[in-house]
Structures are given as C-alpha cells and as structure tokens.
Amino acid sequence: MAESPKIKMDEKMKEIMTGYYIEAKTASETGKKVAWITSGGPVEPLIAMDVIPVYPENHGAMIGASKMGGDLCERAEAMGYSGDLCSYARSDIASAVIEGGPIGGLPKPDMLVACNNICGTVMKWYEVLARFYNVPLFIFDTPMCHTEYREESKRYVKRQVLEYIAFLETVCKKKFDYDVMAEVGRRSIQAQQLWQAVLDTAMARPSPMTAFDGFYHLALIVTLRGTQIAVEYYKDLLKEMEERVSRGTGAVPNEKYRLMWDNLPIWYRLKWLSRKFAAHNACLVADTYNTAWCRSLRYIHSEDFLDSMAEGYTRMYLNIGIDQMADTIIEMVQKYKADGLVMHSNRSCKPYSFGQFDIARMVRERAGIPCLMIESHMVDERSFSESQTETRIDAFMEMISSTPH
C-alpha cells in the first residue's frame, strides 16, 4: 500500500521531548522543582514558577506505544489494584514502584497537582502517589458543568486558583510573579490557537494529516503549554501542514472517505489502525481528544488569564454533559465533512465512554452518519481483539462505501 511522505516535524518533536525528559530527570542537579500534574490540570502557574510539569498520563501513552502496558498493568493488579481501573493509573503506579516503562520511570516529584475535570480516578491515583513519594498534593476541584457554568461554580473555582498559587509559593519558597504569569498565559493561548489552526488544515481535501498524526504532535500542547518552545513548534508544524495542503499532499493516498474519532487513542495499535483505515481509503480527519486542548479558547482571555482560567479549566470536554458532547461532535462532523464516526469504547476512561451509545444515537439521528464502536483499553493491550476489531472496521467501511456521497 502506498504511503504519503512522512511529516518532517516528527523528528523535531522527538528531539524536544527527549530534551524535556532529560531536563526533568536531572532537575535535582539543577535546583529545579518537578510537579506531577494531571493532563487537564492548570499547568500555566507551574510554568510561571519555573517548575517542570510532568504528566503521568503522557508517560502512560508512552508505555502503551511501547507495548509495555500489559506487563505493568499486570504488576499493578498483583499489588491489589483492580483490572477495571484506568490503565494509565495502573501502569503509572506500577512504573513508580519498579522504575519501569520506556524511560525507566518518571523523575521523583516535589509536589503533585490533581484536577478532577477529566475524571474522579485521578483523586485516588494521586493520593496513592503522594503517600508513596511523601510529597504535598494539591487537589483542584472543578464542579461538573452538565448544562452551564453557574455563578456559584465560578466563585468556587476562582478561590481555588488563589489557593493553588499559595500552595506553589509554599512549596517553592518564593513569591508568585503575576507579570510572568500574564506572559505565560499569552503564550498558552497562542499555542492553543496555533494547535487549532494545525487541526483545521484537515478541513482540506485531501487532509494533510490524520487524527493519528495529531495524537503524536499533541504532546507539546499538553506538556509545555505556556512556553515559547510550544509556540515556535506549532508555528513550524502549521507551516508544514499548509505546504502539504498547497501541494495536495494527503496523509492517506487516494483519500475517499473522511472519518472522526472519539475518545483516547489506542496507543499500542495506532499504526495498525492507521493502516487499516487507510487500506479502505479512509482518513481520520478529526477527533474529540486532540481538539479538547483548544476548548478553553472559548473562555480564557489573555487580558485576564488567571481570572478566566477558572472557567476554561472547569469547562473541559470531559467535564460537560452528554448533550454538549453530542453538540460538539456534530459541529465537528459538519466542519470536517465526516462520513462516519469511530468511537473507542474505552474501558479505562469511564467519563469519556459511559455516554457514547447515547451520543452515537444523537449523531446518527442529527448528522445522518453511521457510528462504529471499538472496545479496548488505551494502554493495556491484553484487552484488544485484533480479529474482532478488523471485522468491525471492514463491515463499517462496507456500509459507508455503499452509501451515496
């Protein structure tokens, strides 16, 4: 099967992330502090305090991509953790104990920051880590926004922003610089805008990138949001995507069908899934996971970043109601002109997966496109059935190909 030219910025991403982990691993030698933070947590205050943010979920993705998830999850289960728990949590806890994984475990944290805007599991997960490493834990609590962001919620979360700053001042033993914070906020917004612009190049036909490409290039908007490194990287990536569009270079040769992806990636099967869909001339042009990191742009403003940050982090994609999720997906289906929706029914991520059957029904009824459900864990490869998934994809693509476009 013919393949499109490789994205040149892939190597730059590898170089930046290698340098990032080296800096984090050697932080004790340079006098910098390290904070482990949940992927949906407010990272900008850490950047403003010159603290290195480290993400156990990102590490979990690396574990999955390295096909080490099954063994580490099994070790966690032997320690007494249920196999029904998030595979990020299981693989990370096991990795911490044995210093395992593709990079020999993460650097020891000086503090932990858990924000429950992505799930409730992170609360107990980070409590386990806080006991294991004997370091302070800050919990940033965000009420669910099923329908709207209420005034009471606004006041509650804004108070926590101030408590978060006080926590950082105590652990770091220095005052918070609000001028530096304002600049970090501006860079964070700029990086998010650039990332959205990169994703929007997929509106072109053929699309210059797939959602699978996005899963790889997402790393910086998560780990280094608020830094100039992220801003410059996404400027260069956007330039490359625009050049591919102008040349008519598609991520999938002979792109005929355009699909959307919902939920986290299946990290240990990204290449297999990418090739499987490409064999049907289908391109995954958009997804809810990559775009989640741009969602706060609707609410956060550079002129009052800290103040508006409370709303932005509360209204993350996984902290809203099912109806809002369905509205978001339908908007994306129309924007990217998708012919079908592929949903990863992710046993690891309950908030992302519980409402999928209702969302699928609403998408079918309102957008008029078929939906495919793939069941798995995002990191634990023991849960994946290749033959069953292949059969479902083939049947799904046969249904789409027989529908007039």
PLY file of the C-alpha trace (Angstrom):
ply
format ascii 1.0
element vertex 405
property float x
property float y
property float z
element edge 404
property int vertex1
property int vertex2
end_header
0.00 0.00 0.00
1.37 3.42 -0.97
2.17 5.77 1.89
2.33 9.57 1.98
5.59 11.39 2.77
6.46 11.40 6.46
5.76 14.59 8.40
9.12 16.36 8.78
8.28 17.78 12.22
8.12 14.25 13.66
11.87 14.37 14.30
11.66 17.80 15.91
9.01 16.51 18.30
11.24 13.60 19.27
14.16 15.98 19.88
12.12 18.36 22.05
10.53 15.61 24.14
13.90 13.92 24.69
15.35 17.21 25.95
12.26 17.76 28.13
12.59 14.41 29.88
16.36 14.83 30.33
15.74 18.20 32.00
13.08 16.66 34.26
15.28 13.69 35.15
18.20 15.97 36.07
16.12 18.58 37.91
17.67 17.71 41.28
21.10 18.62 39.86
19.94 21.99 38.51
17.87 23.03 41.53
14.55 22.99 39.66
11.42 21.51 41.16
9.24 18.88 39.46
5.46 18.68 39.72
3.42 15.75 38.52
0.13 17.11 37.19
-2.97 15.61 35.60
-3.35 16.21 31.87
-6.35 18.52 32.38
-4.74 20.42 35.22
-3.84 24.14 35.18
-0.19 23.96 34.16
0.45 27.65 33.45
1.09 28.64 37.11
3.74 25.89 37.27
5.46 27.29 34.17
5.30 30.78 35.70
7.04 29.44 38.84
9.74 27.72 36.73
8.55 24.29 37.88
8.92 21.40 35.43
5.49 19.81 34.83
5.46 16.04 34.31
2.38 14.12 33.20
1.81 10.51 34.28
-0.86 10.26 31.54
1.70 11.20 28.89
4.00 8.62 30.40
1.12 6.14 30.19
0.77 6.92 26.47
4.48 6.22 26.02
4.09 2.95 27.91
1.20 2.00 25.64
3.04 2.95 22.45
6.00 0.87 23.64
3.64 -2.09 24.24
4.69 -2.30 27.89
1.21 -1.60 29.28
0.06 -5.19 29.71
3.03 -6.19 31.88
2.86 -3.07 34.04
-0.92 -3.32 34.47
-0.47 -6.95 35.49
2.09 -5.88 38.11
-0.38 -3.31 39.48
-3.07 -5.97 39.68
-0.66 -8.19 41.63
-0.30 -5.25 44.05
-4.07 -5.33 44.60
-5.35 -2.80 42.06
-8.41 -3.90 40.10
-8.13 -4.63 36.39
-11.19 -2.41 35.94
-9.21 0.67 36.93
-7.78 3.12 34.41
-4.81 1.57 32.60
-2.94 4.88 32.84
-3.24 4.71 36.63
-2.31 1.03 36.86
0.71 1.29 34.56
1.89 4.50 36.24
1.60 3.18 39.80
3.47 0.00 38.85
6.09 2.02 36.98
6.67 4.23 40.03
7.29 1.21 42.26
9.70 -0.64 39.95
11.01 2.39 37.99
9.80 0.71 34.82
8.50 1.84 31.47
10.27 3.07 28.34
12.32 5.74 30.16
12.95 3.90 33.42
10.23 5.65 35.35
9.49 9.34 35.83
11.62 11.75 37.90
10.65 11.93 41.56
8.12 14.72 42.12
8.47 17.54 44.60
4.72 18.05 44.53
1.55 16.69 42.93
-1.33 18.62 41.34
-4.55 16.74 40.58
-7.50 18.35 38.80
-10.68 16.27 38.58
-12.00 17.93 35.40
-11.10 14.77 33.46
-12.22 12.08 35.93
-12.54 11.13 39.59
-9.90 8.40 39.37
-7.08 10.96 39.46
-8.01 11.87 43.04
-7.26 8.40 44.44
-4.43 7.81 41.95
-2.59 10.94 43.11
-3.30 10.17 46.76
-1.51 6.85 46.22
1.43 8.68 44.62
1.52 11.32 47.38
1.83 8.59 50.01
4.42 6.68 48.00
6.67 9.71 47.38
5.74 11.53 50.62
5.20 14.87 48.84
2.45 17.52 49.11
-0.67 17.15 46.96
-2.92 19.96 45.74
-6.39 18.99 44.54
-8.04 21.42 42.13
-11.75 20.60 42.31
-13.99 21.53 39.38
-17.78 21.04 39.59
-19.44 19.32 36.64
-20.94 21.65 34.02
-23.81 19.49 32.76
-25.54 22.45 31.14
-23.95 25.71 32.22
-21.20 27.37 34.27
-23.02 28.78 37.27
-22.00 31.85 39.26
-21.51 29.68 42.35
-19.11 27.44 40.43
-17.23 30.48 39.15
-16.65 31.84 42.67
-15.70 28.39 44.00
-13.10 27.66 41.30
-11.65 31.20 41.35
-10.95 30.84 45.08
-9.05 27.66 44.31
-6.83 29.48 41.79
-5.65 31.69 44.67
-5.21 28.63 46.92
-3.20 26.95 44.17
-0.88 29.96 43.94
-0.44 29.97 47.73
0.39 26.24 47.60
3.06 26.85 44.95
4.56 29.73 46.93
4.82 27.48 49.99
6.41 24.54 48.17
8.72 26.67 46.00
9.56 29.09 48.83
9.20 32.17 46.62
6.55 34.72 45.66
4.36 34.28 42.62
5.19 36.75 39.82
1.94 37.93 38.25
3.71 39.68 35.38
5.44 36.44 34.40
2.09 34.67 34.74
0.49 37.10 32.31
3.18 36.37 29.72
2.84 32.60 30.23
-0.91 32.99 29.77
-0.44 34.81 26.47
1.90 32.09 25.21
-0.54 29.39 26.33
-3.37 30.98 24.35
-1.14 31.49 21.31
-0.01 27.85 21.36
-3.62 26.67 21.63
-4.64 28.90 18.71
-1.80 27.51 16.62
-2.70 23.93 17.55
-6.31 24.55 16.50
-5.05 26.02 13.21
-2.96 22.88 12.66
-6.03 20.69 13.25
-8.11 22.89 10.96
-5.84 22.12 7.99
-7.60 18.75 7.99
-10.65 20.51 6.51
-8.73 20.40 3.21
-9.41 17.51 0.88
-7.20 15.52 0.90
-6.32 16.12 4.53
-2.60 16.72 5.13
-2.73 14.86 8.46
-4.77 12.27 10.32
-6.00 12.18 13.89
-3.27 9.59 14.47
-0.68 12.18 13.44
-2.36 14.60 15.82
-2.03 12.15 18.72
1.75 12.29 18.23
2.06 16.05 17.79
-0.30 16.74 20.70
2.50 16.20 23.25
3.71 19.80 23.47
0.29 21.40 23.90
-0.08 19.16 26.95
3.42 19.16 28.44
4.79 22.60 27.50
1.70 24.74 27.12
2.66 28.28 28.08
6.25 28.06 26.81
7.82 29.69 23.76
9.04 26.26 22.67
5.45 25.13 22.12
4.57 28.33 20.26
7.51 28.02 17.84
6.91 24.31 17.33
3.29 24.75 16.31
4.19 27.65 14.04
6.55 25.33 12.17
4.09 22.43 12.16
1.33 24.69 10.82
3.64 25.91 8.05
4.39 22.31 7.06
0.70 21.36 7.04
-0.17 24.40 4.92
2.57 23.47 2.46
1.16 19.95 2.23
-2.30 21.40 1.54
-0.96 23.67 -1.20
0.79 20.71 -2.86
-2.25 18.48 -2.48
-0.29 16.01 -0.32
-2.76 13.85 1.56
-2.00 11.87 4.70
-3.92 8.99 3.12
-3.21 8.34 -0.57
-6.44 8.21 -2.57
-8.48 9.66 0.29
-12.11 8.87 -0.41
-13.82 8.72 2.97
-13.45 11.06 5.93
-14.00 9.82 9.47
-13.99 11.20 13.02
-12.53 9.55 16.13
-13.97 9.83 19.65
-12.10 9.09 22.91
-8.46 8.50 23.73
-6.18 6.71 21.26
-5.45 3.00 21.48
-1.76 3.73 21.90
-0.38 0.24 21.19
-2.34 -0.09 17.93
-2.03 3.38 16.37
-0.01 2.24 13.35
-2.20 -0.83 12.80
-5.42 1.21 12.96
-3.98 3.92 10.73
-3.03 1.41 8.06
-6.30 -0.49 8.41
-8.41 2.60 7.72
-6.03 3.81 5.01
-6.45 0.46 3.23
-10.11 1.46 2.85
-9.06 4.91 1.54
-10.41 6.37 4.78
-8.76 9.25 6.62
-9.46 10.05 10.28
-9.60 13.82 9.79
-10.72 14.95 13.25
-11.24 13.74 16.80
-12.52 14.90 20.18
-9.25 14.21 22.04
-6.87 16.48 20.10
-9.41 19.29 20.00
-10.02 19.09 23.76
-6.80 21.07 24.25
-8.25 24.02 22.34
-11.65 24.03 24.02
-10.65 26.57 26.69
-10.05 29.17 23.96
-13.79 29.86 24.17
-13.44 31.01 27.77
-9.85 32.07 28.54
-8.68 35.61 27.74
-5.12 36.90 27.68
-6.02 40.21 29.38
-7.31 38.37 32.48
-5.81 34.92 32.10
-5.78 33.86 35.77
-9.36 35.04 36.29
-10.77 33.39 33.16
-8.60 30.28 33.64
-11.07 29.08 36.24
-13.84 28.80 33.67
-11.59 27.37 30.96
-10.39 24.51 33.13
-13.86 23.83 34.54
-15.47 23.52 31.09
-13.05 20.92 29.73
-14.62 18.39 27.32
-14.90 15.59 29.89
-16.50 17.89 32.46
-19.60 18.76 30.42
-22.92 16.98 29.83
-23.73 14.37 27.20
-25.87 16.78 25.18
-22.98 19.25 24.97
-20.62 16.47 23.93
-23.01 15.41 21.16
-23.35 19.02 20.00
-19.55 19.31 19.85
-19.19 16.12 17.80
-21.96 17.10 15.38
-20.36 20.52 14.87
-17.08 18.78 14.06
-18.76 16.29 11.72
-20.14 19.22 9.75
-16.93 21.27 9.91
-14.66 18.46 8.68
-17.33 16.85 6.45
-17.02 13.44 8.08
-18.75 10.41 6.57
-18.68 8.35 9.76
-17.79 8.35 13.46
-15.42 5.83 15.07
-15.90 5.60 18.84
-13.34 3.97 21.11
-15.37 2.46 23.94
-12.52 2.84 26.40
-12.87 0.66 29.49
-10.13 2.72 31.14
-11.86 6.10 30.82
-15.38 5.94 32.19
-16.29 9.67 31.85
-15.29 9.54 28.18
-17.12 6.29 27.43
-20.29 5.97 29.51
-22.43 8.22 27.32
-21.17 7.03 23.95
-24.21 4.96 22.99
-26.48 7.96 23.60
-24.08 10.22 21.69
-23.92 7.70 18.81
-27.72 7.70 18.61
-27.85 11.51 18.53
-25.13 11.66 15.88
-26.94 9.12 13.68
-30.26 10.94 14.05
-29.00 14.52 13.66
-25.92 14.19 11.44
-27.11 11.18 9.45
-23.81 9.28 9.58
-23.05 5.75 10.83
-21.06 5.05 14.01
-18.57 2.28 14.76
-17.76 1.14 18.31
-14.32 -0.34 19.09
-13.82 -1.75 22.60
-10.47 -1.71 24.38
-8.23 -0.07 26.99
-5.93 2.75 25.86
-2.76 1.20 27.35
-3.49 -2.41 28.38
-3.04 -4.39 25.16
-4.43 -7.54 26.78
-7.92 -6.11 26.22
-7.63 -5.68 22.45
-9.04 -8.19 19.95
-7.43 -7.58 16.58
-9.65 -10.00 14.68
-12.88 -8.62 16.16
-11.80 -5.03 15.52
-10.77 -5.83 11.95
-14.14 -7.46 11.26
-16.00 -4.44 12.64
-13.92 -1.95 10.63
-14.40 -3.92 7.41
-18.18 -4.08 7.94
-18.32 -0.38 8.86
-16.37 0.68 5.78
-18.54 -1.55 3.56
-21.60 0.24 4.95
-20.05 3.67 4.25
-18.87 2.74 0.76
-22.36 1.55 -0.18
-23.88 4.86 0.92
-24.13 7.60 -1.75
-21.83 10.59 -1.02
0 1
1 2
2 3
3 4
4 5
5 6
6 7
7 8
8 9
9 10
10 11
11 12
12 13
13 14
14 15
15 16
16 17
17 18
18 19
19 20
20 21
21 22
22 23
23 24
24 25
25 26
26 27
27 28
28 29
29 30
30 31
31 32
32 33
33 34
34 35
35 36
36 37
37 38
38 39
39 40
40 41
41 42
42 43
43 44
44 45
45 46
46 47
47 48
48 49
49 50
50 51
51 52
52 53
53 54
54 55
55 56
56 57
57 58
58 59
59 60
60 61
61 62
62 63
63 64
64 65
65 66
66 67
67 68
68 69
69 70
70 71
71 72
72 73
73 74
74 75
75 76
76 77
77 78
78 79
79 80
80 81
81 82
82 83
83 84
84 85
85 86
86 87
87 88
88 89
89 90
90 91
91 92
92 93
93 94
94 95
95 96
96 97
97 98
98 99
99 100
100 101
101 102
102 103
103 104
104 105
105 106
106 107
107 108
108 109
109 110
110 111
111 112
112 113
113 114
114 115
115 116
116 117
117 118
118 119
119 120
120 121
121 122
122 123
123 124
124 125
125 126
126 127
127 128
128 129
129 130
130 131
131 132
132 133
133 134
134 135
135 136
136 137
137 138
138 139
139 140
140 141
141 142
142 143
143 144
144 145
145 146
146 147
147 148
148 149
149 150
150 151
151 152
152 153
153 154
154 155
155 156
156 157
157 158
158 159
159 160
160 161
161 162
162 163
163 164
164 165
165 166
166 167
167 168
168 169
169 170
170 171
171 172
172 173
173 174
174 175
175 176
176 177
177 178
178 179
179 180
180 181
181 182
182 183
183 184
184 185
185 186
186 187
187 188
188 189
189 190
190 191
191 192
192 193
193 194
194 195
195 196
196 197
197 198
198 199
199 200
200 201
201 202
202 203
203 204
204 205
205 206
206 207
207 208
208 209
209 210
210 211
211 212
212 213
213 214
214 215
215 216
216 217
217 218
218 219
219 220
220 221
221 222
222 223
223 224
224 225
225 226
226 227
227 228
228 229
229 230
230 231
231 232
232 233
233 234
234 235
235 236
236 237
237 238
238 239
239 240
240 241
241 242
242 243
243 244
244 245
245 246
246 247
247 248
248 249
249 250
250 251
251 252
252 253
253 254
254 255
255 256
256 257
257 258
258 259
259 260
260 261
261 262
262 263
263 264
264 265
265 266
266 267
267 268
268 269
269 270
270 271
271 272
272 273
273 274
274 275
275 276
276 277
277 278
278 279
279 280
280 281
281 282
282 283
283 284
284 285
285 286
286 287
287 288
288 289
289 290
290 291
291 292
292 293
293 294
294 295
295 296
296 297
297 298
298 299
299 300
300 301
301 302
302 303
303 304
304 305
305 306
306 307
307 308
308 309
309 310
310 311
311 312
312 313
313 314
314 315
315 316
316 317
317 318
318 319
319 320
320 321
321 322
322 323
323 324
324 325
325 326
326 327
327 328
328 329
329 330
330 331
331 332
332 333
333 334
334 335
335 336
336 337
337 338
338 339
339 340
340 341
341 342
342 343
343 344
344 345
345 346
346 347
347 348
348 349
349 350
350 351
351 352
352 353
353 354
354 355
355 356
356 357
357 358
358 359
359 360
360 361
361 362
362 363
363 364
364 365
365 366
366 367
367 368
368 369
369 370
370 371
371 372
372 373
373 374
374 375
375 376
376 377
377 378
378 379
379 380
380 381
381 382
382 383
383 384
384 385
385 386
386 387
387 388
388 389
389 390
390 391
391 392
392 393
393 394
394 395
395 396
396 397
397 398
398 399
399 400
400 401
401 402
402 403
403 404
